[in-house]
């Protein structure tokens, strides 16, 4: 299976869709985002109300759109993309 990805505002967004066989809506959307410094997020799932889709292509495209929205939120609103690690 090919993985859909794009570059948006100097960030690489990769669709990371998970399959749940046997379900009427077997594709769970999500993405990973790599910033210009090479740091990559964990898998960022779509909100639960929009996470599952019937078609792989639809799930990949929604995942990319969600990634673009998250990059916009980071750059324009200051929302963190990466979890901060805390020293113990």
Secondary structure, 3 states (H helix, E strand, C coil): CCCCEEEECCEEEEECCEECCCCCCCEECEEEEECCCCCECCCEECCHHHCEECCHHHHHHHHHHHHHHHHHHHHHHCCCCCCCCCCC
